[in-house]
Amino acid sequence: MANLKERLLPPRPQSAINIRDASYRPSASGHQPFQGMDLSGLKKRGQGLRSWIRVDTSGSSQIIEVDKFTMMRRCDLPARDLRLLDPLFVYPSTILGREKAIVVNLEQIRCIITADEVLLLNSLDSYVLQYVVELQRRLTSGVGEVWQSKGPELSRRRSSRGFDNAYGSTSPDYLPFEFRALEVALEAACTFLDSQAAELEIEAYPLLDELTSKISTLNLERVRRLKSRLVALTRRVQKVRDEIEQLMDDDGDMAEMYLTEKKSRMESSFNGDQMRSNDGLSSSAPVSPVSSASEFRRLERSLSIARSRHGSMRSSESTKENIEELEMLLEAYFVLIDSTLNKLTSLKEYIDDTEDFINIQLDNVRNQLIQFELLLTTATFVVAIFGVVAGIFGMNFLIPMFDEPGAFKWVLIITGVSGIIIFCAFIWFFKYRRLMPL
């Protein structure tokens, strides 16, 4: 009872952190998968606290407890986007690019990706834990200071992009943090769906072969359940594929997902405005207040127009290049999820072919039963002739043929020959009309 209470009731932050720290082992990179964080000073708002796993750009992870409104202010997200991550509701797979975050809902992976961190709903699901461990491994092995190197080093890495891809680099080091996290999420979702499709294939083909050899109620029920699982899995795979395809078709959504560049532009513009304001205050001269204020406004307006034009030109060029990088990333997993969908489509076609084969077999059996029933009906008609003759001769009247000793034998012979002739005539008629393959 105590263990059940500990699992169901939310423990205090420090105790929960200590339990998780003791239960999880360190990863290969030396970082703990979940490092504790004392949040006893957080202001609790009712019972809206939720446990989140936070992974930063250095690969270190923490478990934090934050309520919904704090998370909305932290990531600048509306409430409807956070509902997509709610485990109590079932939403289709979705990837949304917002101003300061990317909301990802792909199968078991439900997270918020920003330019500095990844926030996942804390779960004991093995795929969530594998996502955290794999993201930590790639961040620690990818040397995150690549994006902090400016000038020729970054240009050299981006110019050698084709060389790296030619030798199968799956996670290039020039990708920003949010794209790396998105790549790991896409890989986890595609791998999970592909594994489920493979398991379904392993179970389906022997069952369908058994059904073709032996049609029974038990085998038909198993195939019905299998087809229901196949339809549900195909719908999920199709949704992930459509989501990736929709992102690839919309350049605006892909540009919106480049969070690192937007953050750097905002910081640079803020620093530039602050420096200009300081310079304007320090270089003020003892002139007329009205004239100095008007000149300062005109100068500020001209500088802002020039800065906006220059920034828009730079952002358009960099956005085009970054869209190509993201498009290449999405295209790789689009091919992977499309192959999974083709695998499920082939399995569905095989099930449909099996159903058609079974229907053909059942139609053949039904036709054989109809033919046998037709033969029985014809034979019954021939036998009924003997009953007619017996009824006629059983009437109460006297004729000279009753006194003949061999009359009964001749009546039996004539009736039998007539019945055989009538039966053969029916068989010939059925064959002539192609009612029987005789």
N, C-alpha and C positions, 0 to 999 in steps of 0.2 A: 504493500500500500504506500509505503514511503517512497519507493522508486517511482511508482506511478504519479505520485504527487509532484516529485521533482521534475518529471518529464512534462507534465501538463501545465504547472504553474510557472510563470516567469520568475526566475531567481534574481537575487540582487546582482548588480553588474559585476562586482568584484568576485563574488563567489562563482558566478557563471564563468567568468574569465579564467579563474584558477582551474575549474573543472576542465574546460576546453584545452587549456595549456597543458594539463597533465595527460589528456587523452590523445592528443595529436603529436606525432613524431615530426622532427625537423625534416625539411626537404633536402634534396641533393645539393642545392645551392648554399646551404648553411642557414637559410632563413626559416624561422618557424612558420608553418602554414597559417597559424592564427596566433598573433601575439596580443596579449591582454591590454586592455585600456580601461583605466579607472574613470568611470563616468558617474560617480556617486553625486557629483555636484550638479548634474543635469536637472533642469526643471521639468518634472514629470507633469504631463497634461492628461489627467484621467488614466485610462488604460490603453492609450494609443501608442505606447512605445513598442517598437519592433526592433529585432536584432538584425543587424546588417554586417556583412563582411566587407571591409574596406581594403583595397589593394592600391597602393600608390605607384608612382613611376619608378621607384627604386626596387620594387618587387616585395616590399614588406607588407604584411597584412595585419589587420586589427579587427576586433569584433566590437562594434559600437551599437548603442541602443538610442534610436532617434525616433521622435514622433513624426507624423505625416506632415504637419505644417512646417516643422523645422526642415524636413527634407525638401519640401516645396520651395522654401526660401533659399536653401543651400544650392539647389540645382536649377532654380528658376523654371520650375515645371508646373503646369496646371494639375488640378486634382484628377482629371480624367486620364492623364498619362500615368499617374501612380496606380490607378485602378488596373491598368494592364499588368502590373506586377503582383497584384494581389493573388495569393495562392488559393483563396476561397472561391475565386471565379475562374471560369475557363474561357480564355480569349484565344482567337487564332494568332498565329505567329505574326509579329509586327516588328518593324524597325523604323523608328521615328527620329528624325534629325531636328533638334531644337536649337535655340540660340546658344545655350551653354552646355548642352548635354545631348547624348544619344540614348534613347530608350529602346532597349532590346528585350524582346519576348520571343525566344526561340526554344520551343519545347520546355525542358527543365531549366534552361538558362534564362533567368529573368534579372536583368541588371540595368544600372544607370552608368553610362560611361561619360566622364568629363575629360577635360584636358589634363587633369592632374591625378585622377583617381577613378577606380571602378567600385561601385557599390552594388553588392548582391544581397538578396534576402537570404539570411542565414538558414541553411537547410542541411539535413543529414543525408540528402541524396548524393549518391556516389558520383553522379555526373557533375554536380555543383562543386564538389571537392576536387574532382579531377580538373575542372576548369580553373580553379584557383591555383592548383599546383602547376598546371601547364603554363598559365599566365606568368607566375613567378619565375618559372624556369626560363621562359623566353625573355622576360625583362632583365633578369640577371645575366643571362648569356649574351643578350643583344647589345649590352653596353649602352645604356640610355643617354650618355652624354654626347651621342652623335648629333642630336638635334640642338645641342647647345653650342656646337662648333659652327662658326659663321664663315662666310667667305669661300675661299677656294676648297676647303676640306669638304664642305657640304656639296659644292658643285662637282667635285671629283667623285663623290659617292653617287650622286644622281646621274652623272655621265656614265658611270660604270654599271648602270642598272641592267643593261642588256647582257653584259658579261656575267653578272651574278645570276640572272634568270636562266641563262644558257646552261648553267651547271646545277640547276635545280634548287636554288635558294627559295625555300618556302616562306620564310619570314624575313624580308629584307630589312637591314638595319636603318635604312633611310625613312621607313614608315614612322609616322608619329605615334604617340602612345595610344590615342583613341582607335587608330586603325589596327594596331596590334591586338588590343582587347577585342575589337569587333571580329578580327580574323579568328581568334581563339574561340569566340562564341559561335561563329559560323561553322568552324571545324567541328566543334562539339555537337552541334545540332545535326549537321550532315552525317557525322559518324554514327550518332545515335539512330537516326532514321535508316541509314544503310544497314546497320547491324540488325535492326528489327526486320527489314526487308529480307535480309539473308536468312534469318531464323524462320520467317514465314515461307520462304522458298524450300528450305530443308524439310519443313513439315508438310508442305502442300503436295509436292510432286509424288512422293510414295503414296499418300492418301488418295490422290486422283487416279494413280495407276491401279490401286486396289479397288477403287470404285468401278473402274471399267471392267475389271475381271469378275467382280461380285457386287451386284446391285442389291443393297440391303438398306433397311431403314436406319440402322446405326451409321453406316457410311454416308448416307445422304444427310443425316443430321450433322455429322462432323464437317462435311463439306460446306453446309450452310453456315456454320459458325466460322469456318475459315474464310468464307467469302465476306462475311460481315466485318471481320478483322481487316481483311484486305481493302475493303472500301473505306474504312475509317483511316487506315494508314495512308492510302492513296490521297485522301482529302488533305491530310496534314502535310504530306510531301508536296502536293500541288500548291498549298498555301505558301509554304516557304519558297518554292520556286517562283511563284507569282510576285512575292514580296521583293525578292532579289531582282527579278526582271523589271519591276516597276521602278526600283531605285536606279538601275542601269539606264532606263529610258528617260529619267528626269535629271537633267544636269543641275537644276536648282537644288534639289534635295541632296545630291551628292556634294555640292559646294557648301551647303548648310552644315554638313557633317564634319567639315574640317575645323575642328575646335581649336587646335594649337595655333593655327595662323590667325584666327579671329582674336584669340586672346593676346597674341603678340602685337597685333595691330592696335588693339585697344590700349595696351600698356604703352606702346610707343607714342600714340596720339595723346594719351594722358600726360606722359612725361614731357612731350613737346609743348603742350598747352601750359603746363606748369612752369616750364623754363621761360616761355615767352611772357607769361604774366609777371614772373619775377624780374625779367629784364625790363619790362615796361614800367614797373614800379621803381626800379633803381635808376633808370635813366630819365626820370621826370625832371623837367627844367622849370624855372620860375617864369612861366609865361601865362598868358590869359587862360583861365580855366575852361572857358567855353571853346576856344580854338583848339586847345590841346586835347580835350575830350573828343571833339569831332574828328580831328586828324587821327587820333588813336583808333576810333571806331572804323574809319575808312581803311586804315592800314590793316587792322585785324580782319576786316571783311575780305580784302584782297588776298591776304595771306591764307585765310581759310579756303577761299575758292581755289587758289593755286594748289594748296595742300590736298584738297579733295580730288582735284583732277589728277594729280600725281599719284595719290593713293589708289584711285579707281583704276588707273592704267596698270599699276603694279599688281593690284589685287586680281584684275582680270587675267593677266598673264599667269600669275601663280595659281589662280583658281583653275585655269585650263589645264595646267600641268598636274595639279593635285587631283583633279577630276579623272585624268587619265590613270593616275596611280590607283585611285579607289576603284575605277572601272575595271582595271586589270585584276584587282583583288576580288571584286565581286564576280567577275567573269569566271575565275578559276572555280569558285564554289558553285556557281550556276551550272557549270559543266558537271560537277560532282552530283549535285542534287538532281540534275536532269537525267543522269545515268541511273540513279536510284528510281526515278519516276518511270523510266523506260523498262527497268527491271520489273516493277510492279505492273506496268501495262502488259508486258509479255506474260506474266503470271495470270493476269485476269483473262487475257485471250486464251491461254491454255485451259483455264477453268471453263470458259465459254465453249471452247471446242469439245471439252469433255462432256459438258451438258448436252451439246448437240449430238454427240455420239451416243449418249445414254438415251436421248429421245428417239434417235433412229432405231436403237435396239428395242425400245419399248414399242415403237410403232410396228416393227417387224413381228414382235411377239403378238401384238394385238391383231395384226393381219392374219397370222397363222391361226389364232383362235377363231377369227371370223370364218376362215376357210373350213376349219374343222366343224364349226357349227353349221355351215352350209351343207357339208357332206352328211352330217347327222340328220339334218332336216330332210334331205333327199332320201336317205335310207328309211327314215320314218314314214315318208310318203309311200315308198314301195311296200313296206311291211303293212301299211294300212290297206293295201289292195287285197291282201289275204283276209283281212277282217271284213271287207265289203263282200267278198265272195262267200265267206262263212256265214255272214248275216243273211245273204240271199237264200242259200241252201238250208238255212235253219228255219225257214218259215213253214207254217203248217199247211202244206199242199202236197199232192201226189203227182208225180210225173213218171214216165216209163224209165227214165235214166236211173232212178233209185233202185230198180230191180237188176240193173247190170252189175256184175261183180267187179269189173275193172273201171267203173265210172269215177270212183274217188281218186284213183291213181291218175287218170287223165286230167281231171280237174286240177289236181295239185301240180302236175307238170305244166299244163297250159298257163296257170296263174304264175308259177315261178318264172317261166320263160318271159312272160309279159312284163313281170316286175323287173327282170334283168334288162330287158330291152328299154323300158322306160328309164331305169337308172343310168344306163349308158347314154341314152339320148340327153338326159340332163347334164351329164359330165361333158358331153361334146358341146352342148350349148354354153356351159360355163367356160370351157376352153376357147370357144369361138368368141365369146364376149370378153375374154381375158380377165375373167373373174378369179381364176385359179391358175397358178403356174404349173400345170400338170403336163 
